[in-house]
Amino acid sequence: MSNEIYFSNNYRDLCEQHGTGAGFQFEFSCWRCSDTWRSAFQPYTSGRMAGWADRVVGSAWGAFGRAGSEASSALGGLVGANWGPAKDAAFQKSIDDAKTHFNRCGRCTNYVCARCWNAAQGLCLGCAPDTAAEALAAQQRGLNDAVSQRAYETGSAQAASFDTDQRRQLVCPQCSTETHGARFCPGCGHRLAQADHCASCNAEIPQGAAFCPDCGTRR
């Protein structure tokens, strides 16, 4: 196997070592759009033979007995010994196939699929976006920015009619209903953010106080 490993961080190992479905398969993904491509399944013959042997020994233990079990174990050992080299060879073949499906960007060095590839520039669309798509996106951004600016100016014009000195509570302290700045709670009718004043000295009485803090008159 080559010392250089391609697709080192964007593939998924789907290989199975044992059983009748033993074989090698890898799933590669595009760096930009994350679409996946699977390599062709490569059967692992030794693993399949061991799977069939285990089935035979398990279903006919009386006929094969200990000899069958020992043969199955020996075959399993052979499967384990051959697994590493066989998987490396299968992985290398899958990489060679994947390199015909993906393109390596000359700028960011990421592998992308054909839909994310700017063939004219030899770069991925992340490094060399499509000009027409960028123009349309820029037009939309310009429209959105202009509308946002007009809406901001409309809000600024309405600011003169907004009482910035009025106290507001956004959540009612009695029933926890959202008030949206109203004078009275829409849930329970509690008067909101309006300080009481002393009947004697007109001083502001804090919420919850029983007596005026200036003159001592009972609330």
RAJOQUI-V425285 format. One record per backbone hydrogen bond with DSSP energy under -0.5 kcal/mol. CO is the residue of the C=O (numbers start at 1). NH is the residue of the N-H. E is the energy in kcal/mol with one decimal. If there is no record, write none. Layout:
CO:NH:E  CO:NH:E
This chain:
4:6:-0.6  7:10:-0.8  10:29:-2.3  12:14:-0.6  12:27:-2.5  16:23:-2.0  19:22:-1.6  22:44:-1.9  23:16:-2.4  24:42:-2.6  25:14:-2.3  26:28:-0.5  26:39:-2.8  27:12:-2.7  28:37:-2.7  30:34:-1.5  35:30:-2.6  37:28:-3.2  41:43:-0.5  42:24:-3.2  43:45:-0.8  44:48:-1.9  45:49:-2.6  46:50:-2.2  47:19:-0.8  47:51:-1.9  48:52:-2.4  49:53:-2.5  50:54:-2.5  51:55:-1.8  52:56:-2.4  53:57:-2.7  54:58:-2.4  55:59:-2.1  56:60:-1.5  60:63:-0.5  60:64:-2.1  61:65:-2.8  64:67:-0.7  64:68:-1.2  65:69:-1.6  66:70:-2.6  67:71:-2.1  68:72:-2.2  69:73:-2.3  70:74:-2.4  71:75:-2.2  72:76:-2.1  73:77:-2.1  74:78:-1.8  75:79:-2.1  76:80:-2.0  77:81:-2.1  78:82:-2.0  79:83:-1.1  80:84:-0.7  82:86:-2.0  83:87:-2.7  84:88:-2.4  85:89:-2.2  86:90:-2.1  87:91:-2.8  88:92:-2.3  89:93:-2.0  90:94:-2.3  91:95:-2.4  92:96:-2.3  93:97:-2.1  94:98:-2.6  95:99:-2.1  97:100:-1.1  98:101:-1.3  98:102:-2.4  103:105:-0.6  103:112:-2.6  105:109:-1.1  110:105:-2.8  111:31:-2.5  112:103:-3.2  113:116:-1.1  114:117:-1.3  116:125:-2.3  117:119:-1.1  118:121:-0.7  118:122:-1.8  118:123:-1.4  122:106:-1.2  123:118:-2.8  124:127:-0.8  124:128:-2.7  130:134:-2.4  131:135:-2.3  132:136:-2.2  133:137:-2.3  134:138:-2.4  135:139:-2.2  136:140:-2.1  137:141:-2.3  138:142:-2.5  139:143:-2.5  140:144:-2.7  141:145:-2.7  142:146:-2.4  143:147:-2.5  144:148:-2.4  145:149:-2.2  146:150:-2.2  147:151:-2.6  148:152:-2.1  149:153:-2.2  150:154:-2.2  151:155:-2.3  152:156:-2.2  153:157:-2.0  154:158:-1.4  155:159:-0.6  156:159:-0.8  157:160:-0.6  158:161:-1.1  159:162:-1.5  161:163:-0.6  162:164:-1.1  163:166:-0.5  169:181:-0.5  170:179:-2.5  170:180:-0.7  172:176:-1.8  177:172:-2.7  179:182:-1.3  183:192:-3.2  185:189:-1.7  190:185:-2.7  193:195:-0.5  196:205:-3.5  198:202:-1.5  203:198:-3.0  204:206:-0.6  205:196:-0.9  206:209:-2.0  210:219:-3.2  212:216:-1.5  217:212:-2.6
